[in-house]
Amino acid sequence: MSSCPFVRPINQPLRRFSVAAAALAGILALVAVASPGPVGAGATSAAASPSDRPAGLTPRTGAGWRTVRLVAVPKPGRSAAPSGGDGSREGARVRRPLDEVNPGGADVSDNWSGYVESGPGTTFTAVSGAWTVPSLAAGSPTGAASTWVGIGGWDTPGLVQTGTEVRNTSGYDEYLAWYEIVPQPPVELGRVAPGDQMAADIAQDGPATWTVTLTDVTEKTTWTGPVSAGIDGATAEWIEEAPQSASTGGILALADFKRVKFTSLAFAGSEAGSVTAQPFYLVSKKSILAWPSRYDATTNSFTVTYGSPPAGVTAYVPMPIGTVLTTATPTTTTVPTPNTSTPNTSTPNTSTPNTSTPNTSTTAPRASPGPLPSPPMGGYWLVGADGGVFAFGGAHFYGSGTHLGRRRGRVVAIAATPDHRGYWLVNSAGTVLNFGDATNYGSVPSLQAARKVPRPLPGAIVAITATADGHGYYLLGGDGSVYAFGDARYRGSCGSIFGGCATPAAALVLDGSGDGYWLLLQDGTTVAFGNAPPLRNPDCIDDVLVDESFVDAGAATPAGRGYWSLLAEGTTCATGDAADGHGIWAAFQIANIYPAVALVTTDGGEGAWVVLGNGEVQPLGTALSYGSLAGKGLNDIVGAAGW
């Protein structure tokens, strides 16, 4: 219970941690920390709900739709200190005091605004709603705003919720989809964009199991999956919220979201015919920061607006809202087959590249428990220091990170998802962007904000390596620091061994056990961690000395019992099982005036492509040529990925 001197005492909601500020137990940087287990562990696909699941909560399917399962891995976020006030801009709004809106008192919250539905003896088993992702107003206070629907959480110990969040805590606007099982930290699902039409459904499957479904209707993407949550279901909510900082416990300033209209309100539960919904005002320092409109039964909607109500608007009495859902047999969700039409096999797919904010199309967790089959034709991506991406062969263009290259350091590397239907970009500051079906599991700046790693970094980021299942990745610093995200397991770094490493690190290569890796150093030596066995290739070390060169990149063999190292002048060295029948191509050397910057192997390891700084691509072994940027006048290609 909470009381204010100017209103009657009210029940206070559980506060949702900001996706941006969620504390990460599963992210490791120089120190190993155990990751929490997944919510609803053991689920391998988005299961169909029982036959008593309310109608209207079945995920959308059909041509062009992508359905992806929830990935229950807590996401990293940027911690932010409490605003110390309401975060409002001086003169931006006229703040009306609460007692002017409703002299008799009103239900308020210090971080929620919207409607909370309840009733005597009612236990909610489903809730749904729709909205449009808002865009932040120009000059918005630094903070966050979350739009969500949920069950529980009002004066109760648990809450299931899903929605979107917009934040500008890092100096630029970010738009995210998420879900949360309070008191666990929120889980980021992927990126959305302002103006996207969203639909959210939460339905109970059993005594402590629920199916959470969030759909980006605009981008034809549905996130869905089972979760475990023991809640009493006493309330259902449609809320706009100022989330809580996970690092400080304070409420973040409410960003100026302008307004959000909730539509298609629906719910199900016992005694559902006797419920009413109470409007709530978000209040700070006796001023209203956000307020809900009167519910419109003709359109089944209401709007939450940033700021205070205009003169003449007074509080509303509780009223029934939404549609009571009936029960029906659900439809099993299927995963549409991605489009694998004939790709471009000659010139790169850069005619009209997307240079806007990334992750506004098909950015979501993997569409099945394991990776989808690769497109039938091989291909590769090249990335420039400015974040521009160039696609060849069967590789599809999913977006560029040109603004990433302009912010806080040049882009340094690209890594592909296991099914080759998405990729990550990383810059020297450790900021990661995801495209296609790649999921963002975190970036170094979020660790710095949480004071888990120093600022500035001891060594700029030089490489990114995805885990075998694509549910995580490693970032490698030039000083040999290792930062593990998602299901990546930290097993050591140059800083964890006595005396450190003699020369800078160039690449992190995974071994086949899934619990170890090698760091390839520029002098040709290798350091093994975890289950990775110690390996050494004296010839490679000699090549570095004789040619006065250095190792610039590396790639693992298909079995993960060895690797290839790439020297800057184009020589490739085979170590471990890389020398056992895989690569007659490993002895090749390329005469060039541009440095070799990336090594991409074919899926079977019988061929590879060496990529030079000017965008020239040299196929080796069985690898086919799908084109290059040679002669285009470029000299800042920094990485490549493909199959």
C-alpha positions as CSV (number, residue, x, y, z in Angstrom):
1,M,0.0,0.0,0.0
2,S,1.1,3.5,-0.7
3,S,-0.4,6.8,0.4
4,C,-0.1,10.4,-0.6
5,P,-1.1,13.5,1.4
6,F,-3.3,14.7,-1.4
7,V,-5.2,11.6,-2.5
8,R,-6.7,8.6,-0.9
9,P,-4.5,5.5,-0.3
10,I,-4.3,3.2,-3.3
11,N,-2.7,-0.1,-4.2
12,Q,0.6,0.4,-6.0
13,P,1.6,-1.8,-9.0
14,L,4.8,-3.9,-9.2
15,R,7.3,-1.8,-11.2
16,R,8.6,-3.3,-14.4
17,F,12.4,-3.0,-14.9
18,S,13.3,-1.2,-18.1
19,V,14.6,-3.5,-20.9
20,A,17.4,-0.9,-21.2
21,A,18.4,-1.3,-17.5
22,A,17.8,-5.0,-16.8
23,A,20.7,-6.4,-14.8
24,L,22.4,-9.2,-16.6
25,A,23.5,-12.4,-14.8
26,G,24.0,-14.1,-18.2
27,I,26.5,-11.7,-19.7
28,L,30.1,-12.2,-18.9
29,A,33.0,-9.9,-19.3
30,L,36.4,-11.0,-18.0
31,V,34.6,-12.8,-15.1
32,A,32.5,-15.9,-15.5
33,V,28.9,-15.6,-14.2
34,A,26.3,-18.3,-14.5
35,S,23.3,-17.5,-16.7
36,P,19.8,-18.1,-15.4
37,G,17.8,-20.9,-16.9
38,P,15.1,-20.2,-19.5
39,V,11.6,-19.4,-18.5
40,G,9.5,-22.4,-19.4
41,A,12.7,-24.5,-19.9
42,G,12.3,-27.5,-22.0
43,A,9.9,-26.0,-24.5
44,T,11.3,-26.5,-28.0
45,S,8.6,-24.8,-30.0
46,A,5.7,-22.4,-29.8
47,A,3.1,-24.9,-28.6
48,A,-0.6,-24.7,-29.4
49,S,-2.7,-23.8,-26.5
50,P,-5.2,-26.2,-24.9
51,S,-8.6,-26.4,-26.4
52,D,-10.1,-24.1,-23.8
53,R,-7.8,-21.2,-24.9
54,P,-10.0,-18.1,-25.6
55,A,-10.7,-17.5,-29.3
56,G,-8.9,-14.5,-30.8
57,L,-5.6,-15.3,-29.1
58,T,-4.2,-17.5,-31.9
59,P,-1.0,-16.1,-33.5
60,R,-1.5,-14.8,-37.0
61,T,-0.3,-17.0,-39.8
62,G,-0.3,-17.0,-43.6
63,A,1.8,-16.1,-46.5
64,G,4.7,-13.8,-45.6
65,W,4.3,-14.2,-41.8
66,R,7.2,-15.2,-39.6
67,T,6.5,-16.9,-36.3
68,V,9.3,-17.2,-33.8
69,R,9.6,-18.7,-30.4
70,L,10.4,-16.7,-27.3
71,V,14.0,-16.9,-26.3
72,A,14.0,-16.7,-22.5
73,V,17.4,-15.1,-22.0
74,P,17.5,-11.9,-20.0
75,K,18.8,-9.1,-22.0
76,P,21.5,-6.5,-21.2
77,G,20.5,-3.0,-20.8
78,R,21.6,0.5,-20.1
79,S,21.2,1.4,-16.4
80,A,20.0,4.9,-15.8
81,A,19.8,6.8,-12.6
82,P,16.5,8.1,-11.3
83,S,15.5,11.3,-12.8
84,G,15.3,13.1,-9.5
85,G,11.9,14.5,-10.6
86,D,9.3,14.1,-13.2
87,G,11.8,14.6,-16.1
88,S,9.7,17.3,-17.7
89,R,11.0,20.1,-19.8
90,E,10.6,23.6,-18.4
91,G,7.7,25.2,-20.2
92,A,7.0,22.2,-22.3
93,R,3.7,21.4,-20.7
94,V,1.3,23.0,-18.2
95,R,1.2,20.5,-15.3
96,R,-2.3,20.4,-13.8
97,P,-2.4,19.3,-10.1
98,L,-4.3,16.2,-9.4
99,D,-6.8,17.9,-7.1
100,E,-7.8,20.3,-9.9
101,V,-8.7,17.3,-12.2
102,N,-10.5,15.5,-9.4
103,P,-11.0,17.3,-6.2
104,G,-12.5,14.3,-4.5
105,G,-9.4,12.2,-5.1
106,A,-8.4,9.8,-7.9
107,D,-6.5,6.5,-8.3
108,V,-2.9,7.3,-9.2
109,S,0.4,5.5,-9.7
110,D,3.9,6.9,-9.7
111,N,4.8,5.0,-12.9
112,W,1.6,3.6,-14.5
113,S,-1.2,5.2,-16.5
114,G,-4.0,3.3,-18.2
115,Y,-6.8,1.0,-17.0
116,V,-6.7,-1.8,-14.5
117,E,-9.6,-4.3,-14.7
118,S,-10.8,-6.4,-11.7
119,G,-14.0,-7.8,-10.2
120,P,-15.2,-9.7,-7.1
121,G,-14.2,-13.3,-7.5
122,T,-12.7,-12.7,-11.0
123,T,-9.6,-14.6,-12.0
124,F,-8.3,-13.5,-15.4
125,T,-7.0,-16.2,-17.8
126,A,-6.4,-14.2,-20.9
127,V,-5.9,-10.6,-22.0
128,S,-5.3,-8.9,-25.3
129,G,-4.9,-5.5,-26.9
130,A,-3.4,-3.6,-29.8
131,W,-1.6,-0.3,-30.2
132,T,0.7,1.7,-32.5
133,V,4.3,2.1,-31.4
134,P,4.7,5.8,-30.5
135,S,7.5,8.0,-31.5
136,L,9.2,10.3,-29.0
137,A,8.5,14.0,-29.3
138,A,11.3,16.3,-30.3
139,G,13.2,17.4,-27.2
140,S,11.7,14.6,-25.0
141,P,13.1,14.2,-21.5
142,T,15.8,11.5,-21.3
143,G,14.0,8.4,-20.1
144,A,11.7,5.6,-21.3
145,A,8.1,4.7,-22.0
146,S,6.7,1.2,-22.1
147,T,3.4,0.2,-23.7
148,W,2.0,-3.2,-22.5
149,V,-0.8,-5.5,-21.6
150,G,-0.6,-7.9,-18.7
151,I,-2.2,-10.0,-16.0
152,G,-1.5,-9.6,-12.3
153,G,0.9,-7.2,-10.6
154,W,-1.6,-4.9,-8.9
155,D,-1.0,-5.5,-5.2
156,T,0.0,-9.1,-6.0
157,P,3.4,-10.8,-6.1
158,G,3.6,-11.7,-9.8
159,L,2.9,-10.3,-13.3
160,V,2.9,-11.6,-16.9
161,Q,3.2,-8.8,-19.4
162,T,4.4,-8.1,-23.0
163,G,4.8,-4.9,-25.0
164,T,7.1,-2.4,-26.6
165,E,9.4,0.2,-25.1
166,V,10.9,3.4,-26.5
167,R,13.9,5.0,-24.8
168,N,16.5,7.7,-25.4
169,T,18.8,7.0,-22.5
170,S,21.9,6.8,-24.8
171,G,21.3,10.0,-26.7
172,Y,19.3,8.4,-29.5
173,D,15.9,6.8,-29.8
174,E,15.5,3.0,-29.5
175,Y,12.4,0.9,-30.0
176,L,12.1,-2.6,-28.6
177,A,9.7,-5.5,-28.2
178,W,9.9,-7.4,-24.9
179,Y,8.1,-9.6,-22.4
180,E,8.5,-10.1,-18.7
181,I,7.6,-12.5,-15.9
182,V,7.9,-10.4,-12.8
183,P,10.0,-10.6,-10.6
184,Q,12.4,-11.9,-13.3
185,P,14.2,-9.4,-15.5
186,P,12.6,-8.4,-18.9
187,V,13.5,-10.3,-22.1
188,E,14.1,-8.3,-25.3
189,L,12.5,-9.9,-28.3
190,G,13.8,-7.7,-31.1
191,R,13.5,-4.2,-32.6
192,V,10.4,-2.5,-33.7
193,A,9.8,0.9,-35.3
194,P,7.6,3.9,-34.5
195,G,4.3,3.5,-36.4
196,D,4.4,-0.3,-36.3
197,Q,1.0,-1.9,-35.5
198,M,1.3,-4.2,-32.5
199,A,-1.0,-6.8,-31.1
200,A,-0.5,-8.6,-27.7
201,D,-2.1,-11.8,-26.3
202,I,-1.5,-13.5,-23.0
203,A,-3.5,-16.7,-22.3
204,Q,-3.3,-19.3,-19.5
205,D,-2.5,-22.9,-20.6
206,G,-2.4,-24.5,-17.1
207,P,-2.1,-23.8,-13.4
208,A,1.2,-22.0,-13.7
209,T,1.8,-21.9,-17.5
210,W,0.9,-19.2,-20.0
211,T,1.4,-18.5,-23.7
212,V,2.7,-15.0,-24.5
213,T,2.3,-13.7,-28.0
214,L,3.4,-10.4,-29.4
215,T,2.8,-9.5,-33.1
216,D,4.3,-6.8,-35.2
217,V,1.5,-6.6,-37.7
218,T,3.3,-4.1,-39.9
219,E,6.4,-6.4,-40.3
220,K,4.4,-9.6,-40.2
221,T,6.4,-11.0,-37.3
222,T,5.0,-12.9,-34.4
223,W,6.9,-13.8,-31.2
224,T,5.2,-16.6,-29.2
225,G,6.0,-19.2,-26.7
226,P,5.1,-20.8,-23.3
227,V,6.3,-19.4,-20.0
228,S,6.0,-20.4,-16.4
229,A,4.4,-17.9,-14.0
230,G,2.6,-18.6,-10.7
231,I,0.2,-15.5,-10.5
232,D,-3.2,-15.1,-9.1
233,G,-4.8,-13.4,-12.1
234,A,-6.7,-10.9,-10.0
235,T,-6.3,-8.1,-12.5
236,A,-5.8,-7.4,-16.2
237,E,-4.1,-4.2,-17.4
238,W,-3.5,-2.0,-20.5
239,I,-0.8,0.4,-19.4
240,E,1.7,3.1,-20.4
241,E,4.6,3.0,-18.0
242,A,7.7,4.7,-16.8
243,P,9.8,1.6,-16.1
244,Q,12.2,1.1,-13.2
245,S,16.0,1.2,-13.3
246,A,17.4,-2.3,-12.5
247,S,20.6,-0.8,-11.3
248,T,19.3,1.9,-8.9
249,G,15.7,0.8,-8.2
250,G,14.5,4.3,-9.1
251,I,11.8,5.0,-11.6
252,L,13.2,6.3,-14.9
253,A,11.9,9.6,-16.2
254,L,8.9,9.2,-18.4
255,A,9.9,10.0,-22.0
256,D,7.5,12.1,-24.0
257,F,5.6,9.4,-26.0
258,K,3.0,11.9,-27.0
259,R,0.0,9.5,-27.0
260,V,-0.8,5.8,-27.3
261,K,-4.3,4.5,-28.3
262,F,-5.2,1.0,-27.0
263,T,-7.7,-0.8,-29.2
264,S,-9.2,-4.3,-29.5
265,L,-9.3,-4.7,-25.7
266,A,-10.3,-8.2,-24.7
267,F,-10.1,-10.6,-21.7
268,A,-11.3,-13.9,-20.4
269,G,-11.7,-15.4,-16.9
270,S,-14.0,-16.6,-14.2
271,E,-16.8,-14.2,-13.2
272,A,-15.7,-12.1,-16.1
273,G,-19.1,-10.5,-16.5
274,S,-18.9,-8.6,-13.3
275,V,-15.6,-6.7,-13.8
276,T,-15.0,-3.0,-14.0
277,A,-11.9,-1.1,-15.1
278,Q,-10.3,1.7,-13.0
279,P,-8.5,4.6,-14.8
280,F,-5.2,5.5,-13.3
281,Y,-3.1,8.7,-13.6
282,L,0.7,8.8,-13.5
283,V,1.5,11.4,-10.9
284,S,4.8,12.9,-9.7
285,K,5.1,15.8,-7.3
286,K,1.3,16.2,-7.3
287,S,1.3,16.9,-11.1
288,I,-0.1,14.5,-13.6
289,L,2.5,13.3,-16.2
290,A,0.2,10.9,-18.2
291,W,-3.5,10.3,-18.2
292,P,-6.0,8.0,-19.8
293,S,-9.0,9.2,-21.8
294,R,-12.5,8.0,-21.1
295,Y,-13.1,4.5,-22.5
296,D,-15.0,4.5,-25.8
297,A,-17.3,1.5,-26.0
298,T,-18.2,2.1,-29.6
299,T,-14.6,1.7,-30.7
300,N,-13.4,-0.5,-27.8
301,S,-10.5,1.8,-27.2
302,F,-9.0,4.5,-25.0
303,T,-5.9,6.7,-25.3
304,V,-3.1,7.5,-22.8
305,T,-1.6,10.9,-23.3
306,Y,1.7,12.4,-22.1
307,G,1.2,15.4,-19.9
308,S,-1.8,16.7,-18.0
309,P,-5.5,16.7,-19.1
310,P,-6.7,20.0,-20.6
311,A,-9.0,22.2,-18.6
312,G,-12.5,20.8,-18.2
313,V,-11.4,17.2,-18.2
314,T,-12.1,15.5,-14.9
315,A,-11.6,11.9,-13.5
316,Y,-13.8,9.1,-14.7
317,V,-15.6,6.6,-12.6
318,P,-14.8,2.9,-13.0
319,M,-16.6,1.2,-15.9
320,P,-16.6,-2.1,-17.7
321,I,-14.2,-2.1,-20.7
322,G,-13.1,-4.6,-23.4
323,T,-14.7,-7.6,-24.9
324,V,-15.2,-10.9,-23.0
325,L,-13.7,-13.7,-25.0
326,T,-15.3,-17.0,-25.6
327,T,-13.5,-20.3,-25.9
328,A,-12.6,-22.2,-29.0
329,T,-10.2,-24.8,-30.4
330,P,-7.0,-23.1,-31.3
331,T,-5.1,-23.2,-34.5
332,T,-1.5,-24.6,-34.5
333,T,1.1,-22.1,-35.4
334,T,3.4,-22.9,-38.3
335,V,6.6,-21.3,-39.5
336,P,6.3,-20.0,-43.1
337,T,9.1,-21.0,-45.4
338,P,11.4,-18.1,-46.0
339,N,11.7,-16.7,-49.5
340,T,14.7,-18.3,-51.3
341,S,14.0,-17.1,-54.8
342,T,16.9,-16.8,-57.2
343,P,19.5,-14.5,-55.6
344,N,21.8,-12.0,-57.2
345,T,24.9,-13.8,-58.4
346,S,26.8,-11.1,-60.1
347,T,26.6,-7.6,-58.6
348,P,26.1,-6.8,-55.0
349,N,22.7,-6.1,-53.7
350,T,23.4,-2.4,-52.9
351,S,21.2,-0.6,-55.4
352,T,18.9,0.8,-52.8
353,P,20.4,-0.1,-49.4
354,N,18.5,0.6,-46.3
355,T,20.5,3.1,-44.2
356,S,17.7,3.9,-41.8
357,T,17.5,2.7,-38.2
358,P,18.0,-1.1,-38.4
359,N,15.9,-3.9,-37.0
360,T,12.6,-2.5,-38.3
361,S,11.7,-5.5,-40.5
362,T,12.3,-9.1,-39.6
363,T,14.3,-8.8,-36.4
364,A,13.4,-11.5,-34.0
365,P,14.7,-14.6,-32.2
366,R,15.3,-17.7,-34.3
367,A,12.2,-19.1,-36.0
368,S,12.8,-22.6,-34.7
369,P,14.7,-24.4,-31.8
370,G,17.6,-24.9,-34.2
371,P,18.8,-23.0,-37.2
372,L,16.9,-23.2,-40.5
373,P,18.6,-24.7,-43.5
374,S,20.9,-22.3,-45.3
375,P,19.7,-20.9,-48.6
376,P,20.5,-23.4,-51.3
377,M,23.2,-21.2,-52.9
378,G,26.4,-20.0,-51.2
379,G,27.1,-16.4,-50.7
380,Y,28.8,-13.8,-48.5
381,W,28.5,-10.3,-47.1
382,L,31.2,-7.7,-47.0
383,V,31.0,-4.8,-44.5
384,G,32.8,-1.5,-44.6
385,A,34.1,0.6,-41.7
386,D,31.2,3.0,-42.2
387,G,28.7,0.1,-41.6
388,G,27.7,-0.4,-45.3
389,V,26.8,-4.0,-46.1
390,F,27.3,-5.6,-49.6
391,A,25.5,-8.9,-50.3
392,F,26.7,-11.4,-53.0
393,G,25.4,-14.7,-54.3
394,G,22.7,-16.3,-52.1
395,A,23.3,-13.8,-49.3
396,H,20.4,-11.4,-48.9
397,F,20.7,-7.7,-47.9
398,Y,19.0,-7.2,-44.5
399,G,20.2,-3.7,-43.7
400,S,23.3,-1.6,-43.0
401,G,24.7,0.0,-39.9
402,T,25.9,3.3,-41.4
403,H,24.9,5.3,-38.4
404,L,26.7,2.8,-36.2
405,G,29.9,3.5,-38.1
406,R,29.5,7.2,-37.4
407,R,28.8,6.8,-33.7
408,R,31.6,6.0,-31.2
409,G,34.0,4.1,-33.5
410,R,34.2,2.5,-36.8
411,V,32.5,-0.8,-37.6
412,V,35.0,-3.6,-37.3
413,A,33.3,-7.0,-38.0
414,I,30.2,-8.9,-39.1
415,A,29.0,-12.4,-38.1
416,A,26.2,-14.4,-39.7
417,T,23.5,-16.4,-38.0
418,P,23.8,-20.2,-38.4
419,D,21.0,-20.3,-41.0
420,H,22.5,-17.4,-42.9
421,R,19.3,-15.4,-42.8
422,G,20.7,-12.6,-40.7
423,Y,23.8,-11.0,-39.3
424,W,25.3,-8.9,-36.6
425,L,27.5,-5.8,-36.9
426,V,29.8,-4.5,-34.2
427,N,31.9,-1.4,-33.9
428,S,35.1,-0.7,-32.1
429,A,33.2,0.5,-29.0
430,G,31.3,-2.9,-28.8
431,T,27.9,-1.7,-29.9
432,V,26.1,-4.5,-31.7
433,L,23.3,-4.2,-34.3
434,N,21.3,-7.1,-35.5
435,F,19.6,-7.7,-38.8
436,G,17.4,-10.3,-40.4
437,D,16.7,-13.2,-38.0
438,A,19.7,-12.2,-35.8
439,T,18.8,-11.4,-32.1
440,N,20.5,-8.7,-30.2
441,Y,21.9,-10.2,-26.9
442,G,23.6,-7.1,-25.7
443,S,26.5,-4.7,-26.3
444,V,29.6,-3.6,-24.3
445,P,28.1,-0.1,-23.6
446,S,25.4,-1.7,-21.6
447,L,28.0,-3.4,-19.4
448,Q,29.8,-0.1,-19.0
449,A,26.6,1.6,-17.9
450,A,26.1,-1.2,-15.3
451,R,29.8,-0.7,-14.3
452,K,30.7,-4.3,-15.2
453,V,33.5,-3.2,-17.5
454,P,35.7,-0.1,-17.5
455,R,35.1,3.0,-19.6
456,P,37.0,3.4,-21.9
457,L,37.7,-0.2,-22.8
458,P,41.2,-1.5,-22.3
459,G,41.3,-2.6,-25.9
460,A,39.0,-1.7,-28.8
461,I,36.7,-4.4,-30.1
462,V,38.1,-6.2,-33.1
463,A,35.9,-9.2,-33.8
464,I,32.5,-10.9,-33.1
465,T,31.9,-14.7,-33.2
466,A,28.4,-16.2,-33.0
467,T,27.8,-19.3,-31.0
468,A,26.9,-22.5,-32.8
469,D,23.1,-22.2,-32.3
470,G,23.1,-18.4,-32.9
471,H,21.6,-17.7,-29.5
472,G,24.6,-15.7,-28.4
473,Y,28.0,-14.2,-29.4
474,Y,31.4,-13.3,-28.2
475,L,33.1,-9.9,-28.6
476,L,36.9,-9.8,-28.7
477,G,39.0,-6.8,-27.6
478,G,42.3,-6.2,-29.2
479,D,43.9,-6.6,-25.8
480,G,42.5,-10.2,-25.5
481,S,39.4,-9.3,-23.4
482,V,36.4,-11.5,-24.1
483,Y,32.8,-10.4,-23.6
484,A,30.1,-13.1,-23.7
485,F,26.4,-12.5,-24.4
486,G,23.4,-14.7,-24.7
487,D,24.3,-18.4,-24.4
488,A,28.0,-17.7,-25.0
489,R,30.1,-19.1,-22.2
490,Y,33.0,-17.1,-20.9
491,R,36.0,-19.4,-20.4
492,G,38.9,-17.0,-20.0
493,S,40.8,-14.2,-21.7
494,C,44.3,-12.8,-22.0
495,G,43.7,-11.0,-18.7
496,S,42.9,-14.2,-16.9
497,I,46.3,-15.9,-17.6
498,F,49.5,-15.1,-15.8
499,G,51.5,-12.5,-17.7
500,G,48.7,-11.9,-20.2
501,C,49.2,-12.4,-24.0
502,A,52.4,-11.3,-25.8
503,T,50.7,-9.7,-28.7
504,P,47.3,-8.3,-29.6
505,A,44.4,-10.7,-30.3
506,A,43.0,-11.0,-33.8
507,A,40.2,-13.6,-33.7
508,L,38.2,-15.8,-31.4
509,V,37.5,-19.3,-32.9
510,L,35.1,-21.8,-31.3
511,D,36.0,-25.4,-30.7
512,G,33.6,-28.2,-31.4
513,S,32.6,-28.9,-27.8
514,G,30.6,-25.8,-27.5
515,D,32.4,-25.0,-24.2
516,G,35.8,-23.6,-25.3
517,Y,37.6,-21.4,-27.8
518,W,40.9,-20.3,-29.1
519,L,42.2,-16.8,-29.2
520,L,44.4,-16.3,-32.3
521,L,47.1,-13.7,-31.6
522,Q,48.7,-11.5,-34.2
523,D,52.1,-13.2,-33.8
524,G,50.7,-16.6,-34.9
525,T,50.4,-18.1,-31.5
526,T,47.2,-19.4,-30.0
527,V,45.8,-19.4,-26.4
528,A,43.2,-22.1,-25.6
529,F,40.4,-21.8,-23.1
530,G,37.7,-24.1,-21.7
531,N,37.5,-27.5,-23.5
532,A,39.6,-26.2,-26.5
533,P,42.8,-28.3,-26.7
534,P,46.1,-26.5,-26.9
535,L,47.1,-26.2,-30.6
536,R,50.2,-24.7,-32.2
537,N,51.4,-24.3,-35.8
538,P,55.2,-23.4,-35.9
539,D,54.9,-22.8,-39.6
540,C,52.4,-20.1,-39.1
541,I,54.6,-18.4,-36.5
542,D,57.5,-18.6,-38.9
543,D,55.4,-17.1,-41.7
544,V,54.6,-14.1,-39.5
545,L,58.3,-13.6,-38.7
546,V,59.6,-14.2,-42.3
547,D,56.9,-12.1,-44.0
548,E,56.9,-9.4,-41.3
549,S,53.2,-9.8,-41.2
550,F,50.5,-10.6,-38.6
551,V,47.4,-12.7,-38.2
552,D,44.4,-10.7,-39.0
553,A,41.5,-13.2,-39.0
554,G,40.6,-16.8,-38.5
555,A,37.9,-19.5,-39.0
556,A,37.1,-22.8,-37.4
557,T,36.9,-26.1,-39.2
558,P,33.4,-27.7,-39.5
559,A,34.2,-30.2,-36.7
560,G,35.7,-27.5,-34.5
561,R,39.0,-29.5,-33.9
562,G,41.1,-26.9,-35.6
563,Y,41.2,-23.6,-37.5
564,W,42.7,-21.5,-40.2
565,S,44.6,-18.3,-39.6
566,L,44.7,-15.5,-42.2
567,L,47.8,-13.3,-42.4
568,A,47.5,-9.7,-43.6
569,E,49.4,-10.4,-46.8
570,G,46.9,-13.3,-47.7
571,T,48.7,-16.4,-46.4
572,T,46.5,-18.9,-44.7
573,C,47.8,-21.3,-42.0
574,A,46.1,-24.6,-41.2
575,T,46.1,-25.9,-37.6
576,G,44.6,-29.0,-36.0
577,D,42.2,-30.9,-38.3
578,A,42.3,-27.9,-40.8
579,A,45.4,-29.6,-42.2
580,D,43.8,-33.1,-42.5
581,G,42.3,-33.1,-45.9
582,H,40.2,-29.9,-45.7
583,G,42.3,-27.4,-47.3
584,I,44.6,-27.8,-50.1
585,W,43.6,-24.2,-50.4
586,A,45.3,-23.4,-47.1
587,A,48.7,-23.2,-48.8
588,F,47.6,-20.4,-51.2
589,Q,49.1,-17.0,-50.9
590,I,47.6,-13.9,-52.6
591,A,49.8,-11.2,-54.2
592,N,48.1,-7.9,-53.4
593,I,48.7,-4.4,-52.4
594,Y,45.7,-4.3,-50.0
595,P,45.7,-6.2,-46.7
596,A,43.7,-9.3,-46.3
597,V,40.9,-8.6,-43.7
598,A,38.6,-11.5,-43.6
599,L,38.5,-15.3,-44.1
600,V,35.1,-17.0,-44.9
601,T,34.9,-20.7,-45.3
602,T,32.4,-22.8,-47.1
603,D,30.1,-24.9,-45.0
604,G,32.1,-28.1,-45.7
605,G,35.4,-26.4,-45.2
606,E,36.7,-27.5,-48.7
607,G,36.9,-23.9,-49.9
608,A,37.2,-20.4,-48.7
609,W,37.2,-16.7,-49.7
610,V,39.9,-14.3,-48.7
611,V,38.6,-10.7,-48.6
612,L,40.9,-7.7,-49.1
613,G,40.5,-4.2,-47.8
614,N,39.5,-2.9,-51.2
615,G,36.6,-5.4,-51.4
616,E,38.3,-7.8,-53.7
617,V,37.3,-11.4,-53.0
618,Q,39.6,-14.3,-53.8
619,P,38.0,-17.8,-53.9
620,L,40.1,-20.7,-52.9
621,G,39.6,-24.5,-53.1
622,T,36.0,-25.4,-54.0
623,A,34.6,-21.9,-53.3
624,L,32.8,-20.2,-56.1
625,S,33.1,-16.5,-57.1
626,Y,29.9,-14.6,-56.5
627,G,31.4,-11.2,-57.2
628,S,33.4,-8.5,-55.4
629,L,33.9,-4.8,-55.0
630,A,37.2,-4.7,-56.8
631,G,37.5,-1.6,-59.0
632,K,34.8,0.2,-57.0
633,G,37.3,2.6,-55.4
634,L,36.8,1.3,-51.9
635,N,39.6,0.8,-49.4
636,D,37.8,0.4,-46.1
637,I,36.3,-3.1,-46.2
638,V,36.9,-4.5,-42.7
639,G,35.0,-7.9,-42.5
640,A,33.0,-10.6,-44.2
641,A,30.7,-13.5,-43.4
642,G,29.0,-16.2,-45.4
643,W,28.9,-19.9,-46.3
